Structure formats: C-alpha cells, structure tokens
Amino acid sequence: MSSKSRYPSDLTDAQWALVEPLLSAAKPGGRHEAHPRREVVNAILYLLRTGCSWRQLPKDFPPWETVYWHFKRWRDDGSLDALHDTLRERVREAEGRDAQPTAAIIDALVLVTAANVQDRDGAQPALAAVRKAFPTISLVWADGGYAGKLVEWAKQTARIVLEIVRKPEGQRTFEVLPRRWWSSARCRGSPNAGDWTTTTNGSPRPRWRWSNGRWWA
C-alpha cells in the first residue's frame, strides 16, 4: 500500500519494499501489532534524523512506547543487522563492486579503546572478528598508531595484510592522507551513514565503530 510522505525521512514505496521482508513480525500469540510496521520504521527514521527523544516523536506517529518496543525487538533479534548487511551489499553492487568487501580501514578516531589500552592492542579482537565476518577481506589500511607488532600479528593470526598509512616525512601542515581521511570524514560527516544502535538513553544513532563483534567503520 502506498504511503504519502510527510517527512523527508519517510521511506518511499520502493524503499519499504526492500526493508519490509527483513523486519521480523511479532511472534504468533505474542503482542498484537496495532500499528503498521512501515509507520513504526518511519518514526525510528524521524528520530534518527532529527535527534529528538522517544517522547518527542510527533503525534501522527504510533505511540513512542510502541515504536521503541519494535526498535528494541528488531535490534535484539538481528533484524537490523540483516537490514544493514543487505543494504551494504546493494550499495556495493550498484557501484559496480563485489557484494562482499576485500579491504577495510581502521582508524584510531573510529575504533575507540579504553584509556589504558593501546590502539594496537584494542585492534586485535576487531581484526580477528572482521576476518571472521568477512573472509574476503585480506587488506586493511591503518594509521601509525597500529604500527609495530600488530602488523605481524595480523599477518600470522588474522591472515590480513595491515598497511600503515603514514604522514609524509617532514609534514608540518594539514594534508589529506589517502584512505585515512576518507575513513574519518565519512564516519563523522555523512548524514546518512551508519545503522541503528542505542545511546545511553535508548535512542538510536548512527554507529561507525567496532561494536558487538561487528566492524562498522
């Protein structure tokens, strides 16, 4: 059924046709879905785009409690991961690339570790999980913070070539570095980047980092 768009973040009919099969329905005998799932998704996208709280969702959406309940269920049952993976593959194929990636970027501005953990130590579980999730990845570009023993560890353990992108010798002013700047700029600046995760108050936001065994950079 066609739905008239009210907000810029609302899904088009073509977008909904792609998204709908990837979102699980409520289990038989469970909570009744009193509101169309498309309206629920539109509400989540509105919240994501505007940054409002759950309670500030406009009244023409389903009640915020209902929207949050569906969001939490789709997050926990893997529906949002499946949606993210499918959309990533579609975008890559539309750009004439293979559906599965063969290279990745790891940057200290994106992969956040605890203050007492060095970047190269925090990168080991990330690289291992990247290799497990995407066996096709064999090359990873990284900044100078990941140089040293991690390069050999990546080669021997994760079977990944870790290529360090360094600043030109003698550089004193800002210069765009290949691969590294693309990662930082895209992670911080893309208005449509990321998938859905939650902040401490339960609101969805773009996720561009290593989290829950997945690489989002």
N, C-alpha and C positions, 0 to 999 in steps of 0.2 A: 504494500500500500504506500502510495506517495505521501510524503510529509512536507508541508510548507515550511521553509526555513525561516526561523525567527531571529536567530543569532548567527554571526559569522562562524562560530564553532560548530554549528549543527551539521550532522552528516548529510551528504547528498544521498539520493536513492542508490546510485552506483556504489558509493562507499558502504552504505548499510548492507547491500547485497553481499559484499565481501566480508564484512565484520560479523553479521548475524550467525552464520554457521559455526563460528569459532567461539561463541559465548555459550557456556552451558546453561541449560534451563534448570529450573528448580526441580528437585527430586520428587518423584511421584509420592503423594501422601505428605509432602512437606509443606512449606509455606506457599500459599497461593500467590501467583503473580498478578496483582491487581492493576498494574500499570504496564504499558507496552515497554519492552526492553529497549527499543530504539530511543524512547524518551529518557530512559534511565541513562543510556550512554551519552545522549546529548547533554544531560545535566552534568555528568562527570567531565565531559569535554569543556563545558562552560566554566566549571570550577577550575579546571586545569589552566585554561586560557586566561581567566581573569584574576585568579589567585584569591578568590573570596573564600570564606569559611563555609562549612557544610550548611550551617544555619542561615547563611545569607543567600542561598540559592533562590532565584526568583520564584514566585508563587505559581507560575504557569508550568513549572516542572513538577514531577512527583515529589511527595514529601521528602525532606532531606534524609530522614531516617531510612526510608526505603532505598534511596539512591546509595547511601553508604552501605547498607546491608548487601546490596548486589555487588558493589565495588569490592567489598571485603571477600565475598564468596568467590568472585572471579579471580581475585588476586591469589587466594589461598588454594584454589583447585587447579591452578595452572592455565586458566583460560587467557589471562593477559600475556603470559609468556608465549603461548601458542600464537596469539594475535601479533605480538611483536615480531616473532620469528617469521611468520608468513608475510607480513608487510615488508620486512627487511629483504626477504628473498624476491618479492615482487619488484621492489625498487631497484635491486641489483640487476635483475633480468631486463627491466625497462631501460636501463643504462647500457645494455649490451654486455653485461658481465655475467660470470657464473653465479648461480644462486648462492653457493657457499663461498665464503671468503678464503683467500690463500695467504693474506698478510694482515697485520694488525699494528696498532700503535699503542704504546704505553707511556704515560707522561705523569710526572710527579704531581702536576696540578690536577690530574684527574683521579689517579689512584691514591686515595688518602689513607695514610697509615698513622698509627699512634706515634706520639712524640718520641717515645723511647725505642721505636722500631725504625731501622734504616730502610730507605726506599728499596734497596736491592733485596733485603730480607722479606719485606712485605710483598714483593713481586713474585716470589717463588710459588705460593699457592695460586696466585692469579694466573700465571703462565701455565701451570700444570692443569688447571681447570679449563683454560682456554683450549689447550690441546685436546682435552677430553671432549669438550663440547663441539669443537670444530677440528676434526682430524685433518682437514685440508689445509689448515694454517701451518706454514713452515717458516715464515719470516715475520719478525716483529721489530719495528723501529722504536728506539728508546732514547731518552736524554742521558746526559752524562752521569746523573745520579745512579744509574743502573749499570755502570761500567764495573769492571773487575771480575770477581769470582762468579757473578751471576751469568756472565756470558758463557762460561764453560759449563755451568750447571744447566743452563737452558739447552745447550747442545747435547749434553750427555743424558740428561734426565727427561726433559720435555721434548727432545728432538726438534728444537726450534732454533733457527739462526737469529740471534739477537744482535741487531745492527745499531750501534750507538751513533746518534746524530749529534755532532759536536759543533760548538761555535768556531768560526774561522779564527785561526791564530792571530792575536793582536786586536781582535774586535773590541771596541770600546763603546760603540753606539748601537742602537737597536737595528737589527737586521732580521728579515724573515728567514727562518730556517726551514728547509724542506721537511715535510712530514710532521715535525713537531708543531709548527704554527697552525697547520691545518687542524690538528687534534684540539689544541687549546681554543682556537677561535670557534670551531664548530661546537665544542662542548659548552662553551659559555654563551655563544651568540645566536644560535639557531632558534627561531621562535617556534619551530615545530619539532625540535629534537626530543629524543628520549621516549621512554614509555611511562607507564603509571606505576608509582610506588607511593609510599606514605611518609609524611613528615611526622614529627613527634606528636602533633595534634590530630593525626589521622587524615590529613588532606593529601590528595595525590599531587605529585610534582614530577617534572622531567627527571630521569635518572641517567646520569652519564658517569658511571664509576663502576668499580668492581663490587658486586654485592650478591649475596646468596648464591655463590657458586657460578655466577654468570659475568661475562665481560661486556660492559656497556659503553666503552669509550669510543 
